[in-house]
Amino acid sequence: MTSTVPRAEVATHRRRDPDDGETWFARAFFGPRTQPRWARPGMLALLAATAVLYLWDLTASGWANEYYSAAAQAGSQSWNALLFGSFDAGNAITVDKPPAAMWVMGLSGRVLGFSQWSVLLPQALMGVASVGLLAATVRRLSGPGAGLVAGAVAALTPVAVLIFRFDNPDALLVLLLVAAAYCTVRAIQADGGRLWSAPTGWLALAGVAVGFGFLTKMMQAFLILPGLGLAFLIAANSPLRQRISALVLASVAVVVSAGWYIAVVELWPADSRPYIGGSTDNSLWQLAVGYNGLGRIFGGSGNMGGGGPSGGDAPEGMHGFAGFSGSPGLTRLFGSEMGGEISWLLPAALIGLLAGLWLTRRAPRTDRTRAAFVLWGGWLLVTAVTFSYMSGTVHPYYTVALAPAIAALVALSVRELWSRASHPAARLTLAVMAAVTGAWSFALLNRTPDWTPWLRWTVLIGSIPVALAVIAGTRGSRRCAAVLILSGALFGLGGTGAWAVATAGRSHAGGNPLSGPTSQSFGIPGGAGPGGGASNQPTGERPTPPTGTSDQAPEGIPTTTPDEAPATDGGHGPDSSSSSNADLVSLLEQTNGRWAAATVGSGSAAGLALNSGKSVMAIGGFAGGDSSPTLRQFQYYVSTCQVRYFIDGGGFGPGGGSDSTGSQISAWVKANFTAVTVGGTTVYDLSQPHTA
């Protein structure tokens, strides 16, 4: 059948279609060509500036968090280690998080060659993508101007600059959560119809993004679900029955996209995969519900207490760890530990949320502006309350998950209030937001009074005429309005922007990085060390160690028991200074076994692995308290020449006490092997037992 439309008319129609020939990605990410002329150049400028901020001098932090860098190195050397997120290429134990972020860094190392650059590059690119996708998400419901403002606020959030230049899993988590929000917005915009319609499909994709967020940082990914689900339920253009069905199918998508990996781990024979670090029973499900789940919220399950700066609830040897983020309570996000990370525009976002919900209170059910406030407001409130009252371990950098919601709410509320600037109440609300932002920025900057003292006064004093000008109104003058908008942006973002740029200009390392110009990372394993590189070390198959409960050592290795050995220090891992011991690194580089060495905890195991390119076993996992390997398993590894050296010393972690597997192994090694000193570190050659 031939077309009845003349060719000339078809050609004319094509010429008139502004989006003809463009890819779906270009339209979705940068918006249609029917936008204002400045919209696309503005988006390109935003992405370019963000890329410079996140990529400039990226390797200044070295290996950043060595704990995760070591896992990335292991994944670049062993496919099994990549699959399970193993800390070491020998596959003794995993990191205490699910492996999605390790997958990205490990694959980057395989493609680009393992290096500091290949470890940190994915995080920076995910940061640029998160900013762009957030701008695109906000634009779809509130226009290109609001989208660009949201992207700029997110990009200049100090904790975002910190995390997107670091190798913690939070970078991937934020990208996945923003992707879930984008898909939810598309589901709200789509026309309903049959059950398998566009809204259902987009919402299912949102569920998949959240599910993979679970595989990045477990239950933290679920904190945005109430906001996303409520926004869709209220505003989607479908009958109620179909909206509920779509939410059910999206929930199934969450379970499937998160649960497939749990099923793989649970069904995989335990003796042919690494021990699940952080769990009490070698179970990923227990890790999700216990240590990384309810334990984070209520304390216990291996989590430090959430007490005040004194760290009174921390175990012996971990004094101060409980004070990572201050005492639980409503003001925690504004305190000295978290305030500088995330709270610069948090008061403005809360005021804007209340104003936006009030302005849209009488709007139709499907009003998309109200849907946007519900989505981002639900994200912000649920996540903020959870972080504020968590009694388990909570680090200040967790607050990066709040950055997209704060940025979106500031942009949305400013747009809505500005569009109603003819009303005195709207102008007064905008003025209050500007004044509060200036005052709070002054308070935050005043916490470091020796750093650019003029800045805090400039921000404070500059916000006052901006607030007064907003109250007075622009009287319809475009020039005055433009000056007012630029001034508001300058003084509103001056504090957070300066703090963010200062963050990018510093190196950061360890397990508790902090933003800002003078902050220091707390001394958790992962401090950056010199050197490092890839290795062609063969890993081979994981041999099955002996099972059973007998304490008898395998034939051919010493039989002195830990009770007969000299007293130990409680199984603490070695000091991280061992990782920079050039003589020790050189010694490990000459080994060819499954593990070049073993040591209790990850304190120096990560640095030694990165600097030597060899696999180093962290006995007991992150802090030395996990029950892996057992003494009998370790004896088997020694008897089969799979581990060459044992590195002793006092350092990070409680090690699980005198009855822990780390203490037992330490005592057995000291009773049966001769100690030598290598560059100031005590080392035991496990191929040379005591002679009778």
Beta strands, then each sheet from edge to edge (+ up, - down):
strand 1: 595-600
strand 2: 616-619
strand 3: 643-647
strand 4: 673-678
strand 5: 681-689
sheet 1: 2+ 1+ 3+ 5- 4+
end
